[in-house]
């Protein structure tokens, strides 16, 4: 049964319309429906300059103005490549909408430490997520790239 659920979850991760479905709710101001474990990241396409959106899991909150998010599809994920090209993003989370932030890829060591903390804090969720990512990508997950989002709360 667990293998069936992992397979369905992996297939869902590869189904564009399903993965993108929460974006409309976030853009309508209903992101709070997903709780505090997800956020919507608005970033700019590195080639097109167009606004792009992705909903991601919050791995941890090291400070009230910071989030750590993970790229389950590695550094090749489009959103990840876009924030490397332009780290100026906006974050919608809980009841907050489109807060300006700076996205900084974390080092491999920082990412590994954050992933270890996540796995310890949420062992069942990590087991399911790991199995799903491995099934979706076809590669084992030892570490995943992480990004620190620092909200800009004051004037520039």
C-alpha positions as CSV (number, residue, x, y, z in Angstrom):
1,X,0.0,0.0,0.0
2,X,2.8,2.4,0.9
3,X,4.5,1.7,-2.5
4,X,1.2,2.5,-4.3
5,X,0.9,5.8,-2.4
6,X,4.5,6.7,-3.2
7,X,3.9,6.0,-6.8
8,X,0.8,8.1,-6.9
9,X,2.6,10.9,-5.1
10,X,5.5,10.8,-7.5
11,X,3.2,10.9,-10.4
12,X,1.4,13.9,-8.9
13,X,4.7,15.7,-8.6
14,X,5.2,15.2,-12.3
15,X,1.7,16.4,-13.2
16,X,2.0,20.1,-14.0
17,X,-1.7,21.1,-13.6
18,X,-1.9,19.3,-10.2
19,X,1.3,20.9,-8.8
20,X,0.2,24.3,-10.0
21,X,-3.3,24.1,-8.6
22,X,-2.5,25.8,-5.3
23,X,-1.1,28.8,-7.0
24,X,-4.5,30.2,-7.9
25,X,-5.6,29.9,-4.3
26,X,-2.5,31.7,-3.0
27,X,-3.0,34.5,-5.6
28,X,-6.6,34.8,-4.5
29,X,-5.4,35.4,-0.9
30,X,-6.4,31.9,0.3
31,X,-2.9,30.6,1.0
32,X,-3.7,30.2,4.7
33,X,-5.8,27.2,3.7
34,X,-2.5,25.3,3.2
35,X,-1.3,26.0,6.7
36,X,2.2,27.1,7.6
37,X,4.2,24.3,6.0
38,X,3.8,25.7,2.4
39,X,4.5,29.0,0.8
40,X,4.2,30.5,-2.6
41,X,7.3,32.0,-4.2
42,X,7.0,34.6,-6.9
43,X,10.1,34.9,-9.0
44,X,11.1,36.2,-12.5
45,X,11.8,34.0,-15.4
46,X,15.6,34.2,-16.2
47,X,15.0,34.5,-19.9
48,X,11.5,35.9,-20.2
49,X,11.4,38.3,-17.3
50,X,7.8,37.1,-16.7
51,X,6.5,36.6,-13.2
52,X,6.5,32.9,-12.3
53,X,5.0,31.1,-9.3
54,X,5.7,27.9,-7.4
55,X,4.3,26.5,-4.1
56,X,7.0,24.9,-1.9
57,X,7.3,23.2,1.4
58,X,8.9,25.2,4.3
59,X,11.6,23.1,5.7
60,X,12.3,25.4,8.7
61,X,12.0,28.9,10.0
62,X,15.3,29.9,11.5
63,X,14.0,33.4,12.4
64,X,10.7,35.2,12.1
65,X,11.8,36.9,8.8
66,X,13.4,33.7,7.3
67,X,12.3,30.6,5.6
68,X,14.3,27.6,4.3
69,X,12.8,25.9,1.3
70,X,13.9,22.8,-0.6
71,X,14.3,22.0,-4.3
72,X,13.1,18.4,-4.5
73,X,14.1,18.3,-8.2
74,X,17.6,19.7,-7.5
75,X,19.4,22.6,-9.0
76,X,17.9,22.0,-12.4
77,X,14.4,23.0,-11.2
78,X,13.2,26.0,-13.1
79,X,12.3,28.1,-10.1
80,X,15.8,27.3,-8.6
81,X,17.6,28.4,-11.7
82,X,15.5,31.6,-11.8
83,X,16.3,32.6,-8.3
84,X,20.0,32.0,-8.9
85,X,19.7,34.4,-11.9
86,X,17.6,37.0,-9.9
87,X,17.4,36.5,-6.2
88,X,14.8,39.3,-5.7
89,X,11.5,37.4,-5.0
90,X,8.2,37.8,-3.2
91,X,6.7,35.4,-0.7
92,X,3.1,34.6,0.2
93,X,2.7,32.6,3.4
94,X,-0.2,32.1,5.8
95,X,-2.0,35.4,5.7
96,X,0.9,37.4,4.3
97,X,0.9,38.2,0.6
98,X,3.7,39.0,-1.8
99,X,6.3,40.2,0.7
100,X,9.6,41.1,-0.9
101,X,12.5,38.8,-0.1
102,X,16.0,37.8,-1.0
103,X,16.6,34.2,-2.0
104,X,20.0,32.8,-1.3
105,X,21.0,29.2,-2.2
106,X,22.6,27.5,0.9
107,X,25.8,25.7,0.8
108,X,25.8,21.9,0.5
109,X,26.8,21.6,4.2
110,X,24.1,24.1,5.3
111,X,21.5,22.2,3.2
112,X,22.6,18.8,4.7
113,X,22.2,20.2,8.2
114,X,18.8,21.7,7.5
115,X,17.7,18.4,5.9
116,X,18.9,16.5,9.0
117,X,16.9,18.8,11.3
118,X,13.8,18.4,9.1
119,X,14.1,14.6,9.1
120,X,14.5,14.6,12.9
121,X,11.5,16.9,13.4
122,X,9.3,15.3,10.9
123,X,10.5,11.6,10.4
124,X,7.3,10.3,8.8
125,X,6.9,13.2,6.5
126,X,10.6,12.9,5.5
127,X,10.3,9.2,4.8
128,X,7.3,9.8,2.5
129,X,8.8,12.9,0.9
130,X,12.1,11.1,0.3
131,X,10.5,8.1,-1.3
132,X,8.3,10.3,-3.5
133,X,11.2,12.4,-4.7
134,X,13.3,9.4,-5.4
135,X,10.5,7.8,-7.3
136,X,9.7,11.0,-9.3
137,X,13.4,11.7,-10.1
138,X,14.7,8.2,-10.4
139,X,17.7,9.1,-8.2
140,X,18.5,8.5,-4.6
141,X,18.2,11.5,-2.2
142,X,21.2,12.0,0.1
143,X,21.0,15.7,0.1
144,X,18.8,18.4,-1.6
145,X,19.6,22.0,-2.4
146,X,18.0,24.4,0.0
147,X,17.3,28.1,-0.3
148,X,17.1,30.7,2.5
149,X,14.5,33.4,2.0
150,X,15.0,36.6,4.0
151,X,11.9,38.8,4.1
152,X,12.5,42.5,3.6
153,X,10.3,44.0,6.3
154,X,11.6,47.5,6.3
155,X,12.1,50.3,3.7
156,X,15.1,49.9,1.4
